[in-house]
Amino acid sequence: MNPESEADDQKALCLQCLHPNDPEAHFCEKCGAPCDSYAATAPFEQIFAQGHAFRNATNGRPRPIVVIGIWLICLPGVINALVFSSLLFSHSEGRVSALIFLLYGALSAALIVLSTRRYLLTRGGKDAEPEPEGDARGGSPG
């Protein structure tokens, strides 16, 4: 048997792109998706797993469950930002906090708009812009 085919048999497939990865890898080499439960639950690695979910929501055609999740995660942030910033602007010492709340609300609203717009534009089965070649961090394919 060929040693290369044995090495491929022992590799774990990414559930997102089906790229073979090392069994010890926590993230896919090609698309950056989490490959195991450690990548999605460890405190530091969870940041990268969430980043991958947000990138998927704003690039390509997101799944309906991803769009619903973005709405559920970000809509309370938009509402809180509007309510608390309006309350804090009335006090002179709360203006900096109000601006921070407004910035958070704007970022949350941008995620909602981007993911919903991308989903609605690609609903007819047509993909949006093609995905760039390379890994999830924008590097060249390796």
VMD Tcl script that builds the backbone (N, CA, C; Angstrom):
set m [mol new atoms 426]
animate dup $m
set s [atomselect $m all]
$s set {name element resname resid chain x y z} {
  {N N MET 1 A 0.840 -1.186 0.000}
  {CA C MET 1 A 0.000 0.000 0.000}
  {C C MET 1 A 0.883 1.246 0.000}
  {N N ASN 2 A 0.441 2.277 -0.645}
  {CA C ASN 2 A 1.182 3.525 -0.773}
  {C C ASN 2 A 1.190 4.273 0.564}
  {N N PRO 3 A 2.363 4.758 1.058}
  {CA C PRO 3 A 2.401 5.467 2.339}
  {C C PRO 3 A 1.562 6.746 2.332}
  {N N GLU 4 A 1.466 7.412 1.167}
  {CA C GLU 4 A 0.665 8.641 1.104}
  {C C GLU 4 A -0.819 8.345 1.285}
  {N N SER 5 A -1.303 7.235 0.730}
  {CA C SER 5 A -2.718 6.903 0.886}
  {C C SER 5 A -3.022 6.494 2.319}
  {N N GLU 6 A -2.043 5.873 3.006}
  {CA C GLU 6 A -2.232 5.549 4.419}
  {C C GLU 6 A -2.325 6.821 5.245}
  {N N ALA 7 A -1.506 7.814 4.913}
  {CA C ALA 7 A -1.534 9.085 5.639}
  {C C ALA 7 A -2.867 9.795 5.404}
  {N N ASP 8 A -3.412 9.726 4.181}
  {CA C ASP 8 A -4.696 10.342 3.892}
  {C C ASP 8 A -5.834 9.635 4.617}
  {N N ASP 9 A -5.722 8.302 4.780}
  {CA C ASP 9 A -6.759 7.556 5.484}
  {C C ASP 9 A -6.846 7.966 6.948}
  {N N GLN 10 A -5.740 8.390 7.533}
  {CA C GLN 10 A -5.712 8.743 8.938}
  {C C GLN 10 A -6.069 10.193 9.190}
  {N N LYS 11 A -6.311 10.958 8.164}
  {CA C LYS 11 A -6.637 12.371 8.330}
  {C C LYS 11 A -8.133 12.530 8.559}
  {N N ALA 12 A -8.482 13.529 9.349}
  {CA C ALA 12 A -9.883 13.832 9.630}
  {C C ALA 12 A -10.395 14.839 8.605}
  {N N LEU 13 A -11.604 14.618 8.118}
  {CA C LEU 13 A -12.197 15.531 7.146}
  {C C LEU 13 A -12.868 16.699 7.853}
  {N N CYS 14 A -12.694 17.872 7.272}
  {CA C CYS 14 A -13.385 19.058 7.772}
  {C C CYS 14 A -14.869 18.928 7.434}
  {N N LEU 15 A -15.721 19.225 8.370}
  {CA C LEU 15 A -17.158 19.123 8.125}
  {C C LEU 15 A -17.677 20.249 7.239}
  {N N GLN 16 A -16.911 21.324 7.106}
  {CA C GLN 16 A -17.321 22.475 6.302}
  {C C GLN 16 A -16.937 22.302 4.833}
  {N N CYS 17 A -15.663 21.958 4.575}
  {CA C CYS 17 A -15.172 21.924 3.188}
  {C C CYS 17 A -14.649 20.555 2.759}
  {N N LEU 18 A -14.652 19.574 3.649}
  {CA C LEU 18 A -14.203 18.204 3.388}
  {C C LEU 18 A -12.713 18.103 3.055}
  {N N HIS 19 A -11.930 19.052 3.523}
  {CA C HIS 19 A -10.478 19.024 3.348}
  {C C HIS 19 A -9.880 18.097 4.401}
  {N N PRO 20 A -8.952 17.189 4.017}
  {CA C PRO 20 A -8.332 16.314 5.011}
  {C C PRO 20 A -7.363 17.093 5.900}
  {N N ASN 21 A -7.505 16.950 7.212}
  {CA C ASN 21 A -6.664 17.625 8.195}
  {C C ASN 21 A -6.024 16.594 9.112}
  {N N ASP 22 A -4.979 17.004 9.807}
  {CA C ASP 22 A -4.374 16.136 10.804}
  {C C ASP 22 A -5.391 15.855 11.903}
  {N N PRO 23 A -5.391 14.657 12.473}
  {CA C PRO 23 A -6.353 14.339 13.535}
  {C C PRO 23 A -6.227 15.244 14.764}
  {N N GLU 24 A -5.016 15.787 15.007}
  {CA C GLU 24 A -4.805 16.663 16.159}
  {C C GLU 24 A -5.181 18.109 15.883}
  {N N ALA 25 A -5.489 18.444 14.649}
  {CA C ALA 25 A -5.788 19.840 14.288}
  {C C ALA 25 A -7.122 20.263 14.893}
  {N N HIS 26 A -7.138 21.459 15.443}
  {CA C HIS 26 A -8.362 21.993 16.024}
  {C C HIS 26 A -9.164 22.794 14.995}
  {N N PHE 27 A -8.473 23.317 13.962}
  {CA C PHE 27 A -9.118 24.095 12.913}
  {C C PHE 27 A -8.678 23.569 11.556}
  {N N CYS 28 A -9.537 23.700 10.561}
  {CA C CYS 28 A -9.230 23.251 9.200}
  {C C CYS 28 A -8.118 24.116 8.607}
  {N N GLU 29 A -7.188 23.479 7.916}
  {CA C GLU 29 A -6.091 24.195 7.268}
  {C C GLU 29 A -6.592 25.052 6.113}
  {N N LYS 30 A -7.662 24.630 5.453}
  {CA C LYS 30 A -8.132 25.316 4.254}
  {C C LYS 30 A -9.136 26.430 4.555}
  {N N CYS 31 A -10.186 26.117 5.319}
  {CA C CYS 31 A -11.255 27.106 5.506}
  {C C CYS 31 A -11.286 27.723 6.898}
  {N N GLY 32 A -10.547 27.187 7.856}
  {CA C GLY 32 A -10.506 27.745 9.197}
  {C C GLY 32 A -11.652 27.336 10.101}
  {N N ALA 33 A -12.481 26.405 9.668}
  {CA C ALA 33 A -13.614 25.948 10.482}
  {C C ALA 33 A -13.119 25.121 11.660}
  {N N PRO 34 A -13.815 25.180 12.803}
  {CA C PRO 34 A -13.422 24.334 13.927}
  {C C PRO 34 A -13.617 22.865 13.568}
  {N N CYS 35 A -12.630 22.019 13.903}
  {CA C CYS 35 A -12.680 20.595 13.563}
  {C C CYS 35 A -13.068 19.712 14.738}
  {N N ASP 36 A -13.009 20.228 15.947}
  {CA C ASP 36 A -13.338 19.402 17.100}
  {C C ASP 36 A -14.019 20.251 18.170}
  {N N SER 37 A -14.490 19.587 19.201}
  {CA C SER 37 A -15.210 20.303 20.255}
  {C C SER 37 A -14.294 21.218 21.050}
  {N N TYR 38 A -13.019 20.894 21.129}
  {CA C TYR 38 A -12.077 21.750 21.848}
  {C C TYR 38 A -12.009 23.134 21.209}
  {N N ALA 39 A -12.006 23.187 19.881}
  {CA C ALA 39 A -11.902 24.465 19.179}
  {C C ALA 39 A -13.123 25.342 19.414}
  {N N ALA 40 A -14.260 24.733 19.680}
  {CA C ALA 40 A -15.485 25.509 19.872}
  {C C ALA 40 A -15.766 25.828 21.333}
  {N N THR 41 A -15.046 25.187 22.260}
  {CA C THR 41 A -15.358 25.396 23.668}
  {C C THR 41 A -14.210 25.963 24.486}
  {N N ALA 42 A -12.974 25.807 24.065}
  {CA C ALA 42 A -11.847 26.366 24.813}
  {C C ALA 42 A -11.930 27.892 24.759}
  {N N PRO 43 A -11.603 28.567 25.846}
  {CA C PRO 43 A -11.817 30.021 25.904}
  {C C PRO 43 A -11.156 30.802 24.766}
  {N N PHE 44 A -9.873 30.566 24.511}
  {CA C PHE 44 A -9.187 31.326 23.472}
  {C C PHE 44 A -9.597 30.872 22.079}
  {N N GLU 45 A -9.698 29.571 21.869}
  {CA C GLU 45 A -10.038 29.036 20.559}
  {C C GLU 45 A -11.483 29.353 20.172}
  {N N GLN 46 A -12.340 29.550 21.162}
  {CA C GLN 46 A -13.737 29.877 20.895}
  {C C GLN 46 A -13.853 31.193 20.126}
  {N N ILE 47 A -12.928 32.103 20.343}
  {CA C ILE 47 A -12.924 33.372 19.618}
  {C C ILE 47 A -12.767 33.116 18.128}
  {N N PHE 48 A -11.863 32.212 17.760}
  {CA C PHE 48 A -11.643 31.897 16.349}
  {C C PHE 48 A -12.847 31.165 15.752}
  {N N ALA 49 A -13.467 30.299 16.541}
  {CA C ALA 49 A -14.648 29.581 16.060}
  {C C ALA 49 A -15.798 30.555 15.814}
  {N N GLN 50 A -15.979 31.518 16.705}
  {CA C GLN 50 A -17.030 32.521 16.504}
  {C C GLN 50 A -16.707 33.403 15.310}
  {N N GLY 51 A -15.437 33.742 15.141}
  {CA C GLY 51 A -15.031 34.531 13.979}
  {C C GLY 51 A -15.333 33.808 12.679}
  {N N HIS 52 A -15.125 32.508 12.674}
  {CA C HIS 52 A -15.438 31.720 11.477}
  {C C HIS 52 A -16.937 31.766 11.190}
  {N N ALA 53 A -17.752 31.674 12.228}
  {CA C ALA 53 A -19.210 31.738 12.037}
  {C C ALA 53 A -19.624 33.094 11.499}
  {N N PHE 54 A -19.032 34.171 12.016}
  {CA C PHE 54 A -19.376 35.507 11.531}
  {C C PHE 54 A -18.900 35.719 10.095}
  {N N ARG 55 A -17.714 35.194 9.757}
  {CA C ARG 55 A -17.248 35.306 8.368}
  {C C ARG 55 A -18.173 34.544 7.429}
  {N N ASN 56 A -18.635 33.370 7.837}
  {CA C ASN 56 A -19.561 32.606 7.012}
  {C C ASN 56 A -20.884 33.343 6.836}
  {N N ALA 57 A -21.284 34.106 7.841}
  {CA C ALA 57 A -22.551 34.821 7.761}
  {C C ALA 57 A -22.470 36.003 6.807}
  {N N THR 58 A -21.273 36.564 6.616}
  {CA C THR 58 A -21.155 37.748 5.768}
  {C C THR 58 A -20.467 37.474 4.441}
  {N N ASN 59 A -19.922 36.286 4.218}
  {CA C ASN 59 A -19.281 35.918 2.955}
  {C C ASN 59 A -20.002 34.720 2.361}
  {N N GLY 60 A -20.193 34.737 1.060}
  {CA C GLY 60 A -20.865 33.619 0.419}
  {C C GLY 60 A -22.349 33.587 0.746}
  {N N ARG 61 A -22.972 32.452 0.561}
  {CA C ARG 61 A -24.401 32.305 0.853}
  {C C ARG 61 A -24.565 31.686 2.230}
  {N N PRO 62 A -25.039 32.468 3.217}
  {CA C PRO 62 A -25.218 31.896 4.553}
  {C C PRO 62 A -26.429 30.978 4.603}
  {N N ARG 63 A -26.391 30.044 5.501}
  {CA C ARG 63 A -27.534 29.171 5.734}
  {C C ARG 63 A -28.595 29.946 6.504}
  {N N PRO 64 A -29.865 29.567 6.361}
  {CA C PRO 64 A -30.918 30.288 7.098}
  {C C PRO 64 A -30.717 30.267 8.612}
  {N N ILE 65 A -30.206 29.156 9.142}
  {CA C ILE 65 A -30.003 29.080 10.588}
  {C C ILE 65 A -28.923 30.053 11.040}
  {N N VAL 66 A -27.942 30.320 10.191}
  {CA C VAL 66 A -26.896 31.284 10.526}
  {C C VAL 66 A -27.476 32.695 10.565}
  {N N VAL 67 A -28.327 33.016 9.601}
  {CA C VAL 67 A -28.951 34.349 9.574}
  {C C VAL 67 A -29.839 34.532 10.803}
  {N N ILE 68 A -30.597 33.518 11.154}
  {CA C ILE 68 A -31.455 33.594 12.347}
  {C C ILE 68 A -30.580 33.759 13.592}
  {N N GLY 69 A -29.483 33.036 13.663}
  {CA C GLY 69 A -28.573 33.159 14.799}
  {C C GLY 69 A -27.966 34.546 14.909}
  {N N ILE 70 A -27.575 35.125 13.775}
  {CA C ILE 70 A -27.030 36.485 13.787}
  {C C ILE 70 A -28.074 37.464 14.309}
  {N N TRP 71 A -29.316 37.319 13.875}
  {CA C TRP 71 A -30.390 38.185 14.367}
  {C C TRP 71 A -30.567 38.008 15.877}
  {N N LEU 72 A -30.570 36.762 16.352}
  {CA C LEU 72 A -30.772 36.512 17.782}
  {C C LEU 72 A -29.610 37.029 18.627}
  {N N ILE 73 A -28.411 36.977 18.095}
  {CA C ILE 73 A -27.251 37.446 18.839}
  {C C ILE 73 A -27.149 38.971 18.804}
  {N N CYS 74 A -27.380 39.566 17.642}
  {CA C CYS 74 A -27.085 40.988 17.461}
  {C C CYS 74 A -28.254 41.928 17.733}
  {N N LEU 75 A -29.492 41.492 17.552}
  {CA C LEU 75 A -30.628 42.393 17.752}
  {C C LEU 75 A -30.715 42.924 19.189}
  {N N PRO 76 A -30.506 42.099 20.216}
  {CA C PRO 76 A -30.501 42.681 21.567}
  {C C PRO 76 A -29.420 43.745 21.749}
  {N N GLY 77 A -28.292 43.588 21.088}
  {CA C GLY 77 A -27.236 44.597 21.164}
  {C C GLY 77 A -27.663 45.918 20.558}
  {N N VAL 78 A -28.367 45.852 19.432}
  {CA C VAL 78 A -28.853 47.079 18.791}
  {C C VAL 78 A -29.880 47.764 19.693}
  {N N ILE 79 A -30.802 46.995 20.230}
  {CA C ILE 79 A -31.844 47.561 21.101}
  {C C ILE 79 A -31.218 48.158 22.363}
  {N N ASN 80 A -30.303 47.413 22.997}
  {CA C ASN 80 A -29.636 47.927 24.193}
  {C C ASN 80 A -28.850 49.197 23.893}
  {N N ALA 81 A -28.177 49.226 22.769}
  {CA C ALA 81 A -27.396 50.407 22.414}
  {C C ALA 81 A -28.293 51.627 22.255}
  {N N LEU 82 A -29.434 51.464 21.621}
  {CA C LEU 82 A -30.340 52.598 21.435}
  {C C LEU 82 A -30.928 53.065 22.759}
  {N N VAL 83 A -31.351 52.127 23.589}
  {CA C VAL 83 A -31.978 52.493 24.866}
  {C C VAL 83 A -30.972 53.131 25.813}
  {N N PHE 84 A -29.840 52.455 26.034}
  {CA C PHE 84 A -28.881 52.955 27.015}
  {C C PHE 84 A -28.172 54.216 26.540}
  {N N SER 85 A -27.881 54.336 25.246}
  {CA C SER 85 A -27.217 55.553 24.783}
  {C C SER 85 A -28.148 56.751 24.908}
  {N N SER 86 A -29.456 56.554 24.666}
  {CA C SER 86 A -30.374 57.680 24.834}
  {C C SER 86 A -30.476 58.089 26.297}
  {N N LEU 87 A -30.406 57.122 27.210}
  {CA C LEU 87 A -30.427 57.453 28.641}
  {C C LEU 87 A -29.128 58.115 29.089}
  {N N LEU 88 A -28.003 57.650 28.565}
  {CA C LEU 88 A -26.716 58.177 29.004}
  {C C LEU 88 A -26.396 59.543 28.408}
  {N N PHE 89 A -26.920 59.841 27.215}
  {CA C PHE 89 A -26.654 61.140 26.603}
  {C C PHE 89 A -27.258 62.290 27.412}
  {N N SER 90 A -28.282 61.998 28.199}
  {CA C SER 90 A -28.898 63.060 28.986}
  {C C SER 90 A -28.017 63.486 30.156}
  {N N HIS 91 A -27.035 62.662 30.548}
  {CA C HIS 91 A -26.107 63.008 31.622}
  {C C HIS 91 A -24.755 63.350 31.005}
  {N N SER 92 A -24.173 64.432 31.443}
  {CA C SER 92 A -22.910 64.873 30.843}
  {C C SER 92 A -21.772 63.879 31.085}
  {N N GLU 93 A -21.757 63.193 32.234}
  {CA C GLU 93 A -20.675 62.252 32.497}
  {C C GLU 93 A -20.886 60.905 31.797}
  {N N GLY 94 A -22.015 60.702 31.165}
  {CA C GLY 94 A -22.287 59.433 30.497}
  {C C GLY 94 A -22.144 59.477 28.998}
  {N N ARG 95 A -21.627 60.561 28.454}
  {CA C ARG 95 A -21.555 60.687 26.991}
  {C C ARG 95 A -20.539 59.726 26.361}
  {N N VAL 96 A -19.438 59.484 27.025}
  {CA C VAL 96 A -18.444 58.546 26.481}
  {C C VAL 96 A -19.037 57.131 26.471}
  {N N SER 97 A -19.714 56.769 27.537}
  {CA C SER 97 A -20.352 55.447 27.580}
  {C C SER 97 A -21.432 55.334 26.507}
  {N N ALA 98 A -22.159 56.413 26.282}
  {CA C ALA 98 A -23.195 56.396 25.253}
  {C C ALA 98 A -22.591 56.189 23.874}
  {N N LEU 99 A -21.450 56.814 23.609}
  {CA C LEU 99 A -20.787 56.624 22.312}
  {C C LEU 99 A -20.302 55.188 22.147}
  {N N ILE 100 A -19.826 54.584 23.220}
  {CA C ILE 100 A -19.395 53.182 23.155}
  {C C ILE 100 A -20.595 52.276 22.876}
  {N N PHE 101 A -21.722 52.541 23.536}
  {CA C PHE 101 A -22.936 51.772 23.269}
  {C C PHE 101 A -23.378 51.942 21.812}
  {N N LEU 102 A -23.302 53.173 21.297}
  {CA C LEU 102 A -23.698 53.404 19.903}
  {C C LEU 102 A -22.768 52.671 18.931}
  {N N LEU 103 A -21.481 52.646 19.219}
  {CA C LEU 103 A -20.540 51.922 18.365}
  {C C LEU 103 A -20.852 50.430 18.363}
  {N N TYR 104 A -21.122 49.873 19.545}
  {CA C TYR 104 A -21.497 48.458 19.646}
  {C C TYR 104 A -22.788 48.186 18.874}
  {N N GLY 105 A -23.753 49.086 19.003}
  {CA C GLY 105 A -25.008 48.914 18.275}
  {C C GLY 105 A -24.817 48.998 16.773}
  {N N ALA 106 A -23.930 49.889 16.330}
  {CA C ALA 106 A -23.661 50.023 14.894}
  {C C ALA 106 A -22.992 48.764 14.346}
  {N N LEU 107 A -22.060 48.195 15.093}
  {CA C LEU 107 A -21.415 46.957 14.646}
  {C C LEU 107 A -22.415 45.800 14.598}
  {N N SER 108 A -23.274 45.725 15.590}
  {CA C SER 108 A -24.297 44.671 15.600}
  {C C SER 108 A -25.261 44.844 14.430}
  {N N ALA 109 A -25.669 46.082 14.187}
  {CA C ALA 109 A -26.576 46.347 13.062}
  {C C ALA 109 A -25.902 46.026 11.732}
  {N N ALA 110 A -24.610 46.313 11.611}
  {CA C ALA 110 A -23.892 46.001 10.372}
  {C C ALA 110 A -23.854 44.499 10.122}
  {N N LEU 111 A -23.640 43.701 11.166}
  {CA C LEU 111 A -23.655 42.244 11.002}
  {C C LEU 111 A -25.026 41.752 10.555}
  {N N ILE 112 A -26.078 42.316 11.145}
  {CA C ILE 112 A -27.439 41.929 10.748}
  {C C ILE 112 A -27.693 42.269 9.291}
  {N N VAL 113 A -27.337 43.490 8.895}
  {CA C VAL 113 A -27.585 43.931 7.517}
  {C C VAL 113 A -26.777 43.107 6.528}
  {N N LEU 114 A -25.486 42.896 6.810}
  {CA C LEU 114 A -24.641 42.140 5.878}
  {C C LEU 114 A -25.113 40.702 5.697}
  {N N SER 115 A -25.411 40.026 6.801}
  {CA C SER 115 A -25.818 38.625 6.674}
  {C C SER 115 A -27.192 38.493 6.018}
  {N N THR 116 A -28.132 39.359 6.370}
  {CA C THR 116 A -29.471 39.283 5.774}
  {C C THR 116 A -29.421 39.657 4.296}
  {N N ARG 117 A -28.671 40.696 3.973}
  {CA C ARG 117 A -28.553 41.125 2.568}
  {C C ARG 117 A -27.925 40.016 1.725}
  {N N ARG 118 A -26.859 39.411 2.245}
  {CA C ARG 118 A -26.186 38.343 1.510}
  {C C ARG 118 A -27.135 37.158 1.302}
  {N N TYR 119 A -27.916 36.832 2.313}
  {CA C TYR 119 A -28.856 35.716 2.194}
  {C C TYR 119 A -29.934 36.034 1.165}
  {N N LEU 120 A -30.493 37.236 1.201}
  {CA C LEU 120 A -31.571 37.601 0.282}
  {C C LEU 120 A -31.083 37.724 -1.156}
  {N N LEU 121 A -29.862 38.210 -1.351}
  {CA C LEU 121 A -29.328 38.356 -2.701}
  {C C LEU 121 A -28.996 37.014 -3.343}
  {N N THR 122 A -28.661 36.016 -2.539}
  {CA C THR 122 A -28.268 34.719 -3.090}
  {C C THR 122 A -29.352 33.672 -2.925}
  {N N ARG 123 A -30.559 34.099 -2.589}
  {CA C ARG 123 A -31.643 33.148 -2.335}
  {C C ARG 123 A -32.041 32.355 -3.565}
  {N N GLY 124 A -31.888 32.912 -4.744}
  {CA C GLY 124 A -32.312 32.235 -5.956}
  {C C GLY 124 A -31.408 31.099 -6.375}
  {N N GLY 125 A -30.436 30.741 -5.548}
  {CA C GLY 125 A -29.543 29.637 -5.886}
  {C C GLY 125 A -28.245 30.100 -6.508}
  {N N LYS 126 A -28.177 31.376 -6.902}
  {CA C LYS 126 A -26.938 31.902 -7.462}
  {C C LYS 126 A -26.020 32.264 -6.306}
  {N N ASP 127 A -24.749 31.928 -6.450}
  {CA C ASP 127 A -23.786 32.327 -5.434}
  {C C ASP 127 A -23.422 33.781 -5.649}
  {N N ALA 128 A -23.020 34.416 -4.576}
  {CA C ALA 128 A -22.541 35.789 -4.659}
  {C C ALA 128 A -21.127 35.757 -5.212}
  {N N GLU 129 A -20.315 36.735 -4.878}
  {CA C GLU 129 A -18.966 36.769 -5.397}
  {C C GLU 129 A -18.247 35.476 -5.043}
  {N N PRO 130 A -17.365 35.010 -5.910}
  {CA C PRO 130 A -16.647 33.768 -5.600}
  {C C PRO 130 A -15.732 33.970 -4.408}
  {N N GLU 131 A -15.526 32.872 -3.649}
  {CA C GLU 131 A -14.654 32.909 -2.489}
  {C C GLU 131 A -13.218 33.112 -2.951}
  {N N PRO 132 A -12.415 33.909 -2.246}
  {CA C PRO 132 A -11.018 34.064 -2.618}
  {C C PRO 132 A -10.247 32.788 -2.360}
  {N N GLU 133 A -9.235 32.552 -3.188}
  {CA C GLU 133 A -8.386 31.374 -3.010}
  {C C GLU 133 A -7.554 31.566 -1.759}
  {N N GLY 134 A -7.198 30.487 -1.107}
  {CA C GLY 134 A -6.300 30.564 0.039}
  {C C GLY 134 A -7.016 30.177 1.309}
  {N N ASP 135 A -6.306 30.345 2.416}
  {CA C ASP 135 A -6.868 29.947 3.698}
  {C C ASP 135 A -7.775 31.021 4.260}
  {N N ALA 136 A -8.326 30.786 5.438}
  {CA C ALA 136 A -9.318 31.686 6.039}
  {C C ALA 136 A -8.713 33.014 6.445}
  {N N ARG 137 A -7.397 33.087 6.591}
  {CA C ARG 137 A -6.766 34.330 7.008}
  {C C ARG 137 A -6.336 35.164 5.808}
  {N N GLY 138 A -6.667 34.728 4.594}
  {CA C GLY 138 A -6.360 35.497 3.407}
  {C C GLY 138 A -4.991 35.195 2.823}
  {N N GLY 139 A -4.322 34.166 3.294}
  {CA C GLY 139 A -3.009 33.820 2.786}
  {C C GLY 139 A -3.124 33.031 1.497}
  {N N SER 140 A -1.980 32.702 0.943}
  {CA C SER 140 A -1.993 31.917 -0.287}
  {C C SER 140 A -2.191 30.453 0.042}
  {N N PRO 141 A -2.748 29.677 -0.898}
  {CA C PRO 141 A -2.982 28.271 -0.624}
  {C C PRO 141 A -1.659 27.558 -0.398}
  {N N GLY 142 A -1.691 26.615 0.541}
  {CA C GLY 142 A -0.437 25.955 0.882}
  {C C GLY 142 A -0.483 24.564 0.674}
}
mol reanalyze $m
mol bondsrecalc $m
mol representation Tube
mol addrep $m
